[in-house]
Amino acid sequence: MRRGRTGPAAVVVYVLNLVLELIGFIAWLVIVITGKQPKGLQDVIRFCVSYHMRVTGLFLLVTETYPPFSDDEPGQITQPEPVTPLPAQPETPGGFEPPKAPEPANEEEPPPPPATAGP
């Protein structure tokens, strides 16, 4: 049986996590100042996260393939598809209505206390 060699991958993931934290802070600062994230920073963050997930798959025994250091997938994140609105729901008679506050009681004077016989 062949022994796993995950040690070097763990060291690489540790170093990439340090890089990811530093680049994440720099990206946040650039976004606050300019209002957009440069593609170079986005690619570094994407690479660190994708390599970390590949190594996590190896650690969790999801795959036996040692994670490659290169990434073959495209680096650009595409725009999401527009959301189609839900169809209008017909109003049902007797549908949900919030409960109403109880009506205040009549503000009549309370009855006088009963007379007590004195000694």
C-alpha positions in Angstrom: 0.0 0.0 0.0 1.4 3.4 -1.0 1.6 6.0 1.7 0.1 9.4 1.1 2.4 12.4 0.7 0.2 15.2 1.9 2.9 16.9 3.9 4.3 19.2 1.2 0.8 20.2 0.2 0.0 21.1 3.8 3.0 23.4 3.9 2.0 25.0 0.6 -1.6 25.5 1.8 -0.3 27.2 5.0 1.9 29.6 3.0 -0.9 30.3 0.5 -3.3 31.0 3.4 -0.8 33.7 4.6 -0.7 35.1 1.1 -4.5 35.0 0.9 -4.9 37.0 4.1 -2.5 39.6 3.0 -3.9 39.9 -0.5 -7.4 39.9 0.8 -6.7 42.9 3.0 -4.9 44.7 0.1 -7.9 43.9 -2.2 -10.3 45.3 0.4 -8.3 48.5 0.7 -8.1 48.9 -3.1 -11.9 48.3 -3.3 -12.6 50.9 -0.6 -10.4 53.5 -2.4 -11.2 52.8 -6.1 -14.5 51.0 -6.0 -13.4 48.0 -8.0 -11.1 45.0 -7.6 -8.2 44.7 -10.0 -8.1 41.5 -12.1 -4.6 40.6 -10.8 -5.7 40.5 -7.2 -8.8 38.6 -8.1 -6.8 36.0 -9.9 -4.4 35.6 -6.9 -7.3 35.1 -4.5 -9.0 32.7 -6.8 -5.8 30.6 -7.2 -5.2 30.4 -3.4 -8.8 29.4 -2.7 -8.9 26.8 -5.6 -5.6 25.2 -4.5 -6.8 25.1 -0.9 -10.0 23.3 -2.0 -8.0 20.8 -4.1 -5.7 20.0 -1.1 -8.8 19.7 1.2 -10.2 17.2 -1.2 -7.0 15.2 -1.0 -7.0 15.4 2.9 -10.6 14.3 3.1 -9.9 11.3 0.7 -12.3 12.6 -1.9 -9.6 12.2 -4.5 -6.3 10.4 -4.7 -4.8 12.8 -7.2 -2.1 15.0 -5.8 -3.3 18.6 -6.4 -1.5 20.3 -9.3 -0.1 23.7 -8.7 -1.5 25.0 -12.0 -5.1 25.9 -12.7 -6.6 25.0 -16.0 -10.0 26.6 -15.5 -10.6 30.2 -16.8 -9.9 32.8 -14.2 -12.7 35.3 -15.0 -15.9 35.1 -13.1 -18.9 35.5 -15.4 -21.9 37.6 -14.9 -24.9 35.8 -13.3 -27.9 35.2 -15.4 -30.8 37.7 -14.8 -33.4 36.5 -12.4 -36.9 35.9 -13.8 -39.6 37.3 -11.5 -42.0 34.9 -9.9 -45.5 34.7 -11.4 -48.1 36.7 -9.7 -50.0 34.8 -7.1 -53.8 35.1 -7.2 -55.3 36.7 -4.1 -57.3 34.1 -2.1 -60.4 35.2 -0.2 -59.9 34.7 3.4 -56.2 34.8 3.1 -53.8 35.9 5.9 -54.8 39.0 7.7 -52.8 40.2 10.7 -54.7 40.1 14.0 -56.5 43.2 15.0 -56.0 44.9 18.4 -58.8 44.4 20.8 -61.3 47.2 21.1 -61.0 49.2 24.3 -63.5 48.6 27.0 -66.1 51.2 27.8 -64.6 53.8 30.1 -67.4 53.8 32.6 -66.8 54.7 36.2 -66.1 51.7 38.4 -68.8 50.8 40.9 -68.4 52.3 44.3 -66.8 50.0 46.9 -69.3 48.2 49.2 -70.1 50.0 52.4 -68.7 48.4 55.5 -70.4 48.5 58.8 -68.4 50.3 61.4 -68.0 49.1 65.0 
